[in-house]
Amino acid sequence: MASSDEEADTLPESVSTYHFANDKDEPISFSLLPIRWRESKNLDDEKKNHMIFLKGSVDNGLRTIYKQVIAWKFDLSNKTPQISVLTKEKCWMELGKPRKSYEIIIRTVLITVHCLHFARWNPEASGKSVWDYLSKTFSLYEHRPSQNDLVDHLDLIGEAVQKENSLAKCKFLLNFLEEKPRKKMSDEDFQATTMSAFIVDDVEDDNFEDLEEDESNDEDELFDSVCAFCDNGGNILCCEGSCLRSFHATAESGEESACESLGFTNREVEVMQSFFCKNCKFKQHQCFACGKLGSSDKFSGAEVFRCANATCGHFYHPHCAATLLHREDKVAAEELQKKIAAGESFTCPIHKCCICKLVEDKKKSDLQFAVCRRCPTSYHKKCLPKEIVFENEADDDTIARAWQNLLPNRKHNIIEGIGTPVRDHIRFPDVGEKKSAAEAQKRRQTSERPANVEEGLSKKRRLTSEESYSGTFHTKASKEMSSSAKIIKITTSEKISSESNSLRKMRMNNPSRKTVRENTKSGSSEVERSTTANENKTSLGDKLYASMTNDSGNAKLRKPDVFGSELDISLPSLDADTERRLLALVKEAASSITLEDVEGTVEAVRTAIKKLEEKCSIEDAKAVCEPDVLNQVFKWKNKLRVYLAPFLYGMRYTSFGRHFTKVEKLMEIADILHWYVENGDMIVDFCCGANDFSCIMNKKLEEMGKRCSYKNYDVIQSKNDFNFEKRDWMTVCPDELPKKGSQLIMGLNPPFGVKAALANKFIDRALQFKPKLLILIVPPETERLDKKKPYDLVWKDDRFLSGKSFYLPGSVNENEKQMDQWNVTAPPLYLWSRQDWSAKHKAIAQKHGHPFRQQEISNLEKKHRETKTPAPVNDQYNNAGASLLPNYIPLQSKRPEESNCGIVNDGHKGRPGCNSSDREGQDSHCPRKSHSDETSRKKRQGEKTVERGTGEKSLGGRQNGGKKTSPSDYKGMHRPSPRNIDGRSSLEGSSRSVEKQPQAPRNVDGRSSLEGSSRSVEKQPQAGIGRNCYQHLDPSLSDSYIQQHRTPYGRSLVSNHDDMNRRHSTNIHESYSLDIHGLSSGGYMEAQSTRCVTTNGIELDRQLPFHHYGQQGADFAQWNYPSGRDLGLGHMEPASAIPYGHLGLAAEPSYMMNVSAMQRYAPRLDELNHTRMSNLGPEPSMLNRNGSYDPRAPGAGYQFDSMGFAPGPQHPYSHHSAGWLNE
Amino acid sequence: MDSTSTAETDYAVFLEKVKRTVYIDNLSPQVTESVVRTALGQFGTVKNVQFIPNYTGPKNIPCCALVEMECPRQAKAVVLEITQFPFMMSGMPRPVRAFRAEEEMFDDRPIKPGRRIQCRWVDRKDPDFEVASKIKRLVRKHAAEDLFLLQQQLAQEEKLAKQQDETLKANYKKFSIIDNVVSDGTAPGLAKLYNMKVFDA
């Protein structure tokens, strides 16, 4: 490089253990300095804004230097990239190894430079190899290098590419620059992006992201990231017991700090499923105050007790704790001592600052705690005594005593050599005192917790979820890679493969990580695209044959993985190893939220609230359970709910599959749409499915004499080829379609995605073409087009797609009929017009009275509203469950006497919509199974009338009763009903009910509720609804239910609808229906695609016309609830005893069926559920139902037999489904 | 002549059928014909579904079927789609595999014209005897090895199922505990008291 005269001629010195700081002595990245390219223009060196100083040691550590620097440069011409900085004295200094703690700050720059270096030398390298190389180089980093790191230095990269020809050739860089990725592609593993497009939704929801990061932080707090022996980080093993400590497991992981470690070998650690330290294992813990060992066994004479705080984990003698908590007041101390000894929960002194006695506030840096690791002492950052210095402030003279989260108290003398106090503090039972730390020559360098810890914990959890529940491929590969892509895509799961080893348990070395990854990668690619297998379908056989004939002796020892045939079979040991590792991974991942955690946290929450009820201060409560912990609880809940989604939602889980709009609906849409189409237009269906819409439009338009062109896209080939292109809509470019857009009409039914994420994507893409019209079937939470672009809403029809408007292609139910589903919340049909065409289109709409449905609906609704308190859930009852509605109406009108609730009755009577035909239908259905329930129930209603209770009062009472927690206040307890309830799947309902009534009878099952209600008196309408529900589930069942049905579910359902403040407690049926509706509507939608629908194709032919259902449903829903509730409550008790068999929710099988769960889940869960019944309420019951489902009619409405692939040897496949039914 | 020509036409018809047929593997034993029909009906018209019976070996293992489509193009489409995307039928343990069919897969195939199969007993002294018995032994060995592998696989599946079950239960338990504390109002109540906003899906 050119060096001016001013620059020194001597060889550049090399600095090691360096770091850069600004004038305030805060660490700062040197990339803020101006960069010098080869041309070395030393122009604006002087006018920098930062005063940056370099601190480090030169001459092999002999001297330390402290110089101001003004520029930096990097040199890619050698084998390794070289970074140098220019000091103020115009002398270049090469940078060697940075100080550990500083590494984090310059991570991105280092990665960028290395990336450029690699790119320069390997211009043809693909992105993948670049990342591989970077990962290897930066293997010690917590986080794999990813695009995020480069994003920070886009400018730098850009300039470098311009200036250096060799870089300009590199494809990867060029692509990268073009791409200009956004920052914050959190957790998107680079490799993972190549994964199949099977991912249903790509949620980069802010909430979720926040969740993720917060979680990781929270979880970090739960588990110590530094070794309890030596206070150093690195490869540590976390104890899963209540002590919340971590240790260096092997001598080598503790090498750096001369830690004595636990003494395991690497192998042992790998094999270990779960680690419990000796203290936890033998239930003997040291009192954190005095250090003596004592028994912590609650059941047999505990001497030491754990602090109630969920994240604490320290044990104390009652005496020690009490003394510390009440230093001055002896009397109080004695009292407290007694209480603690009696088992009452207490918070140890750690949670209040020594100096000012207040709690920590994690959000304010001043009020963050520095907690001593050897004794129960904490300080606010601002209260820290001067002698205790943080590492980054410490220089050579003062020994750092405080690191980011550690703080040995000054009481504890720090031994210079090892940098910690004497390490004799840990005592294990039977192990005796630990030997004191050996003296080490080198100075200890603590590895501080990196600034942004994305703890693998969150990923582990994801790992579990994916692995367990994606269930598609039970191969090693799939577990790690593909599983994440499958059914459940919780945000950013792909990192699992990369970070899979940074599990809570172990942070494995990179090489091993890599091998696993490679294996899994290859395996997964094998699995996902079994093209390789297919191309040569005998390949596996051949290989096996070859291997076996060659080493026939070893054949038996091998365990070739059928799918992993790509892996070299001649390395069986590797496979076994990998297998084990993977199993361990799964196990670990599964336990990332351990049961103890959960229990501990929940305990803390309860204690905290109890304290607050006892009028303790908020401070005290916070000491027990910090706000973050509370947040954690919710996050866990959300996460676990996603994991368990297949089981909780059962049949509705099919919503993640493709849903095609039914042909009838398409025809209706065509009937409406053709008015807006002009000659010469192009109609584009960007997600055509079975490609029926186009054909129908074509036919219709030809009839009307308009000639139009069509284009249809979908990723999966459809049967019908009409103008079909097998393409991903996202890849279609604007030049492929007419430019102007005034001839473009686009639609129709894109995949929804979680929170309409996918739908939004499709729409955004479509908007690029500026079509004049967009006709969309999308969930209501989709972003409105008038907010995004100049579009106007011509009309919107909420009810159009209520009822069974969609079907699952390629699926049959038990009766071998096409499976349909209806939505809990029917997606509206929107027609959006570009603004310059709006007037015209609105005129057309006006002329033809689009959408006609809306008017009808509004009429009906108005009538309803008169009679009852409007329920917010109205819209949500669009649900197909509506089929019940019509029934309701007539029924109600016919049986006014049955409803106790006058209001309701009136309401019912008032309903104009009652179709006597419906009623007839109902009556006539009596004998028939599907609807017979209603009628038969109706008959039974007589019996129950008495029990019905008094409408409101009972309702209220029931609700109160139902709600244990807030008896008088059900209104207040706003049930998340619309959200949470899924009418149809009792599962959902039950789950909700569960929430409200932990003890609700288990039969929350929607169906059961129906049953119950039907029993009680109910009016037809309810029955209708119930029926509907049944329909979902299985009409045939209803009969059987009738007998036994009690209202348990009714109650549970009811409880959910607290806010359905219906005063009419009409038939339980009604309420059921409402509930059901409510359930359905509320349901579960939030997190799920709104397409979740219950199943049951069976009833199709028996159902009453759907059209009105939607409308009426809503109406009915309102009043049904109360009644349902009544019933539920009334009959709860007896109901509780009812075996779940009745419930036989169709859902039962459904969830099992659809889910990846192996069949054996069903029986097992059932067992579980049984025991849980009493405690948990509906949710378990749902699962339970599966097991106890009684012989429902064969048309049980579950479409899939439970998987039967991995049966126990004793379960022949054929028996499986039977087993379910008969259990 | 006649017989040969009919044999040839038969065979030609058969070959044409083979081209249109898809061989599906890894089917759950619970899959029925209508399931297959509907499932593959997404991609084209299914003319015939025939399961390949498993006369030997354990009963509860994946099955296979031959599905005859309307035209070779559809068969190709089916194979392509199935290999590209994991395709589940009647449950989710693992996806099915699809290949183009081959003649040998059909056990009811017509005799290949121009081919005659003869059987005869082989005498011990016949040089072919050795060869024949070797082949026989080898085939048996293959069968045994096959069986062994199969059992290994089943064992693994079993293990995996157990594991998944445990995980499920464990997760469920955790979930229920958390759900309880949330749903009975404790946690939200505490959140209110702390003045915190919680995101509860």
Interface residues (C-beta under 8 A of the other chain):
Chain A: S196 F198 N207 D210 L211 T464 S465 E467 S468 Y469 G471 T472 F473 H474 K486 V527 E528 R529 S530 T531 A533 N534 K537 L544 Y545 M548 S552 A555 K556 K559 P560 V562 L583 V586 K587 A590 S591 I593 L595 V598 E599 V602 V605 R606 A608 I609 L612 I618 A621 K622 C625 P627 L630 N631 V633 F634 K635 W636 K637 N638 L640 R641 Y643 L644 F647 A690 I716 Q717 S718 K719 P809 G810 S811 V812 E816 Q818 K964 T965 S966 M973 S991 V994 E995 K996 P998 E1086 A1087 M1153 N1154 V1155 S1156 A1157 M1158 R1160 Y1161 R1164 L1165 L1168 R1172 N1175 L1176 E1179 P1180 L1183 F1200 D1201 S1202 M1203 G1204 F1205 A1206 P1207 G1208 P1209 H1211 P1212 Y1213 S1214 H1216 S1217
Chain B: S28 P29 Q30 T32 S34 V35 T38 A39 L40 G41 Q42 F43 G44 T45 K59 N60 P62 Q74 A77 V79 L80 E81 T83 Q84 F85 P86 M88 S90 G91 M92 P93 R94 P95 R97 A98 F99 K141 H142 E145 F148 L149 Q152 Q153 L154 Q156 E157 E158 L160 A161 K162 Q163 Q164 D165 E166 T167 L168 K169 A170 N171 Y172 K173 K174 F175 S176 I177 I178 D179 N180 V181 V182 S183 D184 G185 T186 A187 G189 L190 A191 L193 Y194 M196 V198 F199 D200 A201
